[in-house]
């Protein structure tokens, strides 16, 4: 170095053994939804809120609007991924009165999903969307559904298949039946569509159009009917420091640490924050790269960031090596929209033995507090690294 210091702060890529520790925090609440004939609104476990506005087409109306409550004991569903998606909350509508003609498609409604943060690659879970009216095969109509992706902000996203949808095909802009026919009975894959589609892209909103194809039996039923049932889950990034440091979990949005962010725990939905036992490709620190400058007894680390929105960055260094991230071990700074780095500065303790210590970095939307090193965050990313203090 060009200057003399007693302590240097260098970053190394070191993976420690970690686990999951329960975190008692007020924001560790289960997901929830409310529903009315005009709007449904919900909250994911991470704190991201979603509002679904319903615009009827033609003579269609919402005859029933119900919320599907979170249920941690719900059984796995073979058509959804994660398989335990039904543990989270959602909404179920019954549409009636839309124009219907045997053998033809009818437009039913537009549903616009709006998120409190731009979210990356949300999953749309469709369970039991379709309909039938009438009492017997001699007097019944089946309404095969289609879900068309018709818009989004900031750019129109695309669909991709994630799981399920027997009897249906998922294209970049629609979920449609492979064929429509006169069915003897109705279930998932026959009239009703059940499965998970990923909405590709980072979106603040996306809009789908519900359509129904009428297959008439005999004289037909009395009233056109289409059920629509949806849940949502979000990509999640989690911590991986040893268990004693507690667990942090973030919904992946338009801002993150480093140059990329991983989607962790893709196999299960959780109502509480969770961790991973191994490094997940964190890239805010690189092996052997010195990232700090010392001035007096201050340690400065420049952290690379990708700030799609104004963000707040916080870091904790376990100076006393007690296996916890304490409030007086925290440093914070702000990153403006478009920023590519953020500098964190810590005041070093008077006594700091050489050796490895754990550091946690968290980036969140600027409006959100990062007073704690643990718990949910509705945006950003968390990374855990070991850094080396050297005499």
N, C-alpha and C positions, 0 to 999 in steps of 0.2 A: 504494500500500500504506500501511497505517497505521504502518509501521516502516521504518527505513532499513536497507538491505542493499546489499552490493556485487554479489551474484550472485543472480539469480532463476532458478528451475527451472520452465519452463512446457512444457506438452505441446502438440504440434501433430501433426496427421495428415499424415505425410510417408511416401511409399512409395519405397523405394530398389530398385535392381536387385539381385537375388540369384540364387543358384543352389544346386546341391547339392554338398556336400563330403563325402567319405567320413569316417565317424567310427569310429575303432577303439576299441570299448568292449566289455567283457565281456558286457553285456546286449544286444548286437546279434546274438544267436543265432537260428537259424531256429526255426520252430515245431516242436513235437514232440508225439507221443501215445503212450501205452501203453494196452493193452486186455486185459481179461480177461472171463470169462463173467459177472461181476457188476458191474464198473465199468470205465469208460474215463476216462483223465485226460490232459490236454494243457496246453500252454503256447503262447500266441500270441507273435509276435515282440515285442510291446510289454511282455510280462511278465505279462499277465493269465492266470491259470490257470482251467481249466474242468474240472469233474468230472461225469461222466455215470453215474448209477446206474440199473441195469436191474432192473425188477420184472416177473417173468414172470406171465402171466395163464393160469390153468388149467393145462393140461399142457405148455405151451410150454417150451422150453429153448434155451439158446445152444449150438449144436453147433460153432461156430467163431467165434473172436474174434481179429481181426487189426488191427494198426495200419497206417495208410496214411502212409508217411513223407513228410516234406517233400522236394520235388524241384524245385529252381530251374529245371531244364531241361524240366519238364513242358509239353506243348503247350497252347495255349489251348483252351478248351472252349466250343462255341457255345451251350450251354444254361446257362452260369453267368455271373454278374457279381459281381466282376471276372472277365474271361475267363480270367485266369491263376490262378484260385483253386486249381487242382490243384497249384500249387507248394507250398501249405501242407499241414500234416499233418491227419489225420483218423482215423476208425476205421470198420471194416467188420465186421458181424456176420452170421452165418447162424442163423436161428431155425428150429427143427424141432419136430415133435410137437404143435403146437397143434391144437385141434379144427377140423375142416374138413368142410364139406358142400357139394356141388355147388350153385352158384347162390346161396350164402349168404355173408354177412360173418362173419369170426371175429376176436375180439380176440386180439392176440399178446403185446404187452409195453407197459409204460410206461417211458419214458426221461425222467429228470429231469436237466436241465443246470443246474449250479450254478457261478457265477462268483466269483472271489476279490474282485472289486469289482462294484458295481452298474454295468452297462454299458448304453449307449444304443443302441437299434436294431441289435442284432446280426443278422448275416445267416446263415441256415441254408442250407447248400449240400447238396442231395440229389443223389447221383449213383449211378444204378443200383440203386434200391430197388424190389424186386419179386421174383418168384420163379417157378420152374417145376420140376416133378419128373416123371420118366418119360423114356422113350427114343424115343418116336415119337408122331405124331399119334393113333395108335390106343391109346396107353397113356400119357397125360400129364395133369397138372393144371397150369394156369396160375393164379398167385396175384397178382391185381391189388392193389396196395397203396393204403392211405390213411394219411395222417399228420394226426391230429387234435390241435389245441392245446387242452389241457384244464386248464391252470392256470399260475400264476406268482406270484412274490413281487417287490415288495410288492403288485402288482395283476396280474390276468390280462391279458397282452398280446394283441395281435391279429397275424394274418398279413397281409402284402400281397405281391403278385406283384412280383418284381424282374427275373426273366429265365427263359427256358426253359419247362419243363413242357408240351411238346407232348402233346396228348391228355388233359391233366389241367386242372382248374380250381382256382384258388387263391381261397378265400373268407377271411373274417376269422378263421375258426376251423378250417379244414381244407384239405388238399390231397387231392383225390379225382379218380378217373378220370371223364372226361365220359361214357363208357359202357364197359361191359365186354362182351367178345365172344370168340368162339373165333378166336384169332389163328393164322395160318399159321407165323409166326416171332416171336421176341421181340427187342426193342431198346428204346432210349429212346423213349418215347411209345407203345409197344405193350407192354403189361404193365408194363414198368419205367418209373419216373418219374425225371426228371432236370431240375433247375432250382434257382433261388435264390429263397427267400422271406425277406423282412425280418420280423423279430420286432419289432413296433412297441412302443416304450415303454422306460423305464429299468428294467431287471430285475436282480435278484440270482439268480433261478432261473426256469426255465420247464419245463413238462412236456408231452410229446407222447405220444399213444397210437398205436401201430402196429396196423393192421388189414389183413386179407387177404380178398379175395373170390375164391372158388374157381370156376374155369371148367374143367370136366372134359372130357377128350377120350377117347372110348371107355371102357375100364375104369379109367382113371385111373392116376396114378403110385403109387409105393410109399410116399412119405413127404411130408407137407406141409412146404414149404420157403419161407422168405422171407428174402431178403437185405436188409440195411439199411446204407447207406453214407452217412456225413455228414462234412462239414467246417464250420468256422465262420470268419467274419472279422468284425472290429470296425470301427466308425467311428473315424476318426483325424483329429487336428488337428495341424498342422505349423507350423514356423517359416518366416519369409520375409525375414529380414535378409540382407545381402550375404554372399556365399559364405565369406569369411574368418572369419565368426563361427561357423561350424559349424552343424550341423543338430540340431534337437530335434523329437521327435514323441511325441504323447500318445494313448493310447486314451481316447475320450470316455466319461466316466462320469457320476456324478450331481453333480459339482462342476466349476465352471469360473470363469474370469475374466469380468468384465462381466456382461451380462444374457443373452447367448446364445453359442453356440459352433458353428462351421461343421464340416461333414464334408468333409474334403479328400481328394484322391486317390481318388475313388470308382471310378476306372477300372482300378486295378491293385493287387494285393497286393504288398507289399515285405517282404523279410527284413531290411532295414537302414533306419534313419531316413532320411527324405527331406524336402525343402523345397519351397516354391512360389516362383515368381519374382515374384509380385504379392501385394498385400494381399488377405486373405481375409475381410474383414468384421470384423476385430478391433474390439471396442468398449469395452475397458477405459480407453482414452484418447480424448478427443474433440477435434476440430480447434479450436484457439484457446482451449481451456479451461485455465486455470491450476490446477494440481493440487497445488502444493507450498507448504510453509511452511518458512522457514529460521529457525533459531535458532543464532546463532553461526556455525559452519562446518558445520552439519548441513543436509541436504536431506531433507525429508519429502514423500512422495507417498502419498496415500490412494487405494488401488486398489479399485474396485468388484468384488465377487465374488458368486457364487452358490454357497454351501457346503451341498450336500446331505448331506455327511459332514464330520467334522473334517478340516481341510486345512492344508497348509503352503504358504506363498507365498514365493517368492524372486524377487529382481530383480537384474540386473547393469546397470551403466552404464559404458560404455567411456570413462572419464574421460581416459585418456592418448591416446585416438583412434588406437590401434595396430591396429585391426581385429580385436581379440580381446576376449572377456569373461574377465577374470582373476579368480582367487579373492579378491583383496583389493578387487575392485569389486562384491562381492555384499552384499546385505542380505536378511534373512529375517524372517518373522513367522509366527504361527499364526492360523488362522481357525476358530472353533468352528462346530459344526453350526448352520445357520441364519443365519450371519453374512452381511452384505451389503457389508462393506468390510474392508480390511486395510491397515494403515499400515506402509510401509517407510521406513527411515531410513538414509541414507548419511552418512559423514563425508567432507566434501569435501577434495580435495587442496589443498595450499598454493597451487599455481599452477593456475588453471583458465581458459584463454582462452575468450572468448565464442565462440559458434557451436554448430552442431548436433552431437549425439552419439547413438549408438545405445543403446537400452535393450532388454533382454529380460526378460519376466515369465514365470514358470512357477508353476502351481498344481498340487499333487499331494496324494494322500492323506497324512495326517500321518505315517503310519508309514514313508513312503518318503523317502529322502534326495534332496535337490536340491543336492548338492555341486558338480555340474557343470552348465554352461549347455547342454550338448549331450547327445544320446543319447535312448534310449527312456524313456518313463514309462508306467506301467500305469494312469494316471488323470489327470484334470484337463485342462489346456490350456496352450498356449504362445502368447504374443503378442510381436511385435517392433514397436517404435515409435522414431522419432527425436524427441528432445526438444532444446530450445534453451536453452543457457546464455547469459544476457544480462548485460552489464556494467551 
